[in-house]
């Protein structure tokens, strides 16, 4: 099955949001080297209202949305004369490229892309090379299917915003598409003022024990071999029984993210046969919008998450009972304070030129169930399916996503989909470990 590309149109703001070229600085959270990557994902729409031309409908609203969110039309440029950090250059006459495409089949024939074939799904989202991604930090594709449904594919450079920031933008586009005549005056860019380093910088957390300083190391060019994906349906009742088992063993209550994250991390490392003395990391993001003192303003749409880590050796991780791993993840959340974030920003300020990363054997985890991806409604309901294609995330080449179920399957309303990327040679071993969880054989 092939996608046919018909045209690429550049969408400009419907009214010029500025009168002269200018440069916008990014925060140290934005320019974190782990975020130097384009994040790619798609949303699937059934188009129940039979809108004849979703492309025109969405791009018309996009032009209006780009007035308050005009930085999406800018280009990212690295400052080679200083420390190599990136700034956003906003130039008159710039816009967002949007591709119009079609597929000669129905969404039903591909199961609404609930667990898509990679060779097909890769055609639904643009995949810019590094230079193109800097020139166009947002690129979109709208692909119409024979049934009248469509897919909105998004490629957004992670330095511009996090998942919540992107959802804020797309929900605004959707609101305009539905006929809203509101205007936005609350979008907030002040990234350096709100999340800039202190003077003098002061680091009050042992980041040096967790992070690697090596300017020649790229977290997304590690020789881990081919990486594939596997999906599992997670049933709430099964997960409740698993958490009850952990409570019985430890006396502690755990969230689904803590409990399931601990199990998956251990299973991935075990099946990947990582040497026993190798350090392995569990990495995830914490939303800091309300953690900061003072809290970030409501309209702030930049990267407002801080990376959190749990670190063990491979042997320690494999030997520990699962509830102790869950406890380590649970306790790591307590580090997420205003002082932790300020220290992390200051650590970036002091060490940025040295090349900061999580190093090798990082497993990235992210929860997409509640960050607004599924609420983007262009007039005929929210997306049936939301699916990420990015294998590079959080300094990890093998991320794990907690995703909402596709709404087309009404029998799967209590639970969620688990999407795991991992090296192909570890796939069978990992599936065997997951069978233990699904079969409730925890010991």
C-alpha positions, -999 to +999 in steps of 0.1 A: +000+000+000+014+034-010+007+070-002+005+094-031+019+129-025+000+156-045+014+189-034+032+207-006+017+241+004+034+266+027+008+280+052+016+315+063+000+334+093-032+350+080-020+383+094+016+392+099+024+387+136+055+408+135+070+437+114+107+428+113+130+398+115+140+389+150+156+361+171+140+344+200+162+327+226+154+292+239+157+280+275+183+254+286+154+230+289+146+236+252+182+232+240+188+200+260+208+178+236+183+150+242+157+172+225+177+178+194+153+155+174+121+158+154+092+142+171+069+124+146+034+111+153-001+109+137-037+113+145-064+093+127-099+108+120-130+090+107-145+123+094-180+114+106-194+147+093-181+139+058-163+172+055-154+172+017-120+189+021-104+185+055-071+198+040-086+233+033-106+233+065-075+226+087-050+247+068-074+277+069-075+274+107-038+268+108-032+302+092-051+319+119-035+298+147+000+308+134-006+344+145-002+338+182+020+307+176+041+323+149+074+308+163+064+275+146+072+293+113+108+301+124+140+283+117+164+269+143+201+279+140+230+268+161+254+294+174+288+282+165+306+313+178+295+307+214+286+274+230+267+257+202+233+264+216+203+269+193+182+301+188+150+305+168+152+330+139+118+344+129+118+359+094+091+378+074+074+356+049+080+322+065+054+296+071+047+259+079+049+233+050+018+211+047+017+181+024-016+170+007-017+132+001-041+104-006-044+066-001-066+044-023-080+023+005-101+027+036-091+033+072-110+001+081-087-019+058-057-009+079-076-013+112-076+024+117-038+022+122-043+008+157-010-012+154+003+000+120+027-017+096+058+004+098+065+005+061+030+021+056+028+043+087+062+059+078+046+073+047+020+092+067+044+115+085+072+136+070+107+126+081+130+156+075+167+152+076+185+171+104+191+203+082+156+204+069+142+199+105+161+230+116+148+250+087+112+239+092+107+228+129+071+220+121+060+201+091+025+185+086+009+160+062-028+155+057-035+121+040-071+115+028-084+079+027-109+064+003-136+063+030-134+100+036-113+097+068-079+112+071-046+112+090-029+143+103+009+135+105+030+159+125+068+163+126+077+189+153+112+197+165+113+189+202+133+220+210+103+241+202+079+225+227+071+194+246+040+172+241+018+195+262+029+225+243+022+208+209-012+197+222-020+233+232-012+244+196-032+217+179-062+221+202-062+258+193-061+249+156-090+225+162-110+251+181-107+276+152-116+248+127-149+243+147-158+279+141-145+298+172-140+335+167-118+339+198-084+354+197-053+344+217-033+369+237-021+346+265+007+326+246+039+331+265+074+328+250+095+343+278+117+312+280+149+327+293+132+350+318+111+322+333+136+293+330+170+310+327+200+301+348+207+318+381+235+343+386+258+328+397+247+293+387+244+269+417+240+231+414+226+214+445+220+179+430+245+152+420+238+153+383+274+143+377+266+109+390+237+104+365+247+122+334+275+118+309+297+147+297+311+139+263+306+163+234+315+135+209+287+112+221+253+113+204+225+094+222+208+087+190+237+072+171+244+043+194+252+009+178+224-010+193+215-027+160+180-028+144+152-016+166+116-028+162+083-023+179+058-044+198+023-035+211+004-049+240-032-043+253-031-035+290-063-043+308-071-022+339-083-052+359-051-071+353-030-041+362-051-036+394-043-072+404-006-066+397-005-035+418-024-054+446+004-080+445+030-053+448+011-038+477+010-071+495+047-076+490+059-041+499+031-024+518+033+005+492+008+016+467+021+023+432+007+041+402+003+022+369+033+041+355+055+031+385+044-005+386+043-013+349+073+009+342+094-012+367+083-044+351+090-033+316+124-018+325+136-050+341+122-071+312+139-050+286+173-051+303+170-089+309+160-097+274+187-074+259+214-093+278+232-061+290+264-069+308+259-072+346+283-042+355+268-019+329+248+011+342+212+012+330+188+041+334+150+045+336+143+080+322+110+099+322+096+134+322+079+154+350+057+183+342+071+213+361+045+240+352+030+240+387+062+229+405+081+261+398+081+289+422+063+309+410+043+285+387+048+290+350+020+311+334-009+294+318+001+303+282+037+290+284+040+264+257+078+257+256+095+227+271+083+226+307+092+191+317+124+180+334+141+147+329+142+123+358+164+092+362+167+060+382+201+044+378+212+008+386+237-017+372+222-043+350+228-070+376+211-049+404+181-043+382+177-080+373+182-092+409+159-067+427+122-078+433+099-058+411+083-038+440+117-024+450+123-012+415+088+004+416+097+020+449+129+036+433+108+051+405+082+063+430+109+080+452+126+096+423+095+117+417+101+134+450+132+150+435+111+171+411+111+204+429+118+240+420+153+236+433+160+205+413+149+222+381+169+253+388+199+232+396+194+212+364+193+245+344+224+257+361+241+224+354+233+229+317+247+264+319+280+253+334+285+221+313+266+226+280+297+228+258+309+195+272+280+176+258+254+165+284+234+133+279+221+103+298+248+081+283+243+046+271+215+021+280+188+046+287+152+034+286+128+063+280+092+061+293+064+085+286+027+085+293+004+099+266-029+090+281-036+125+297-017+151+278-043+163+253-034+144+221-069+127+220-088+160+225-078+175+192-113+177+175-116+193+141-153+192+141-163+155+138-149+142+171-114+135+184-089+112+168-097+075+167-060+066+171-029+085+182+004+069+174+040+080+178+067+069+152+097+084+170+122+058+182+146+086+195+132+101+227+146+112+261+181+101+251+168+066+244+167+047+211+142+023+227+114+043+242+081+030+257+048+048+253+016+044+273-011+052+247-049+056+249-068+027+232-081+034+197-117+045+201-129+023+172-127-008+195-155-003+220-146-034+239-113-019+249-124+011+270-108+001+303-071+001+298-046+014+273-021+004+247+016-002+255+040+005+227+076-006+232+105+000+209+135-023+215+164-040+197+152-068+175+173-095+190+157-089+224+121-091+210+113-128+217+128-127+252+108-095+260+076-111+248+082-140+271+086-117+301+054-098+292+035-132+290+044-137+326+028-103+335-003-110+314-005-145+328-001-130+363+030-151+370+050-124+388+073-145+409 
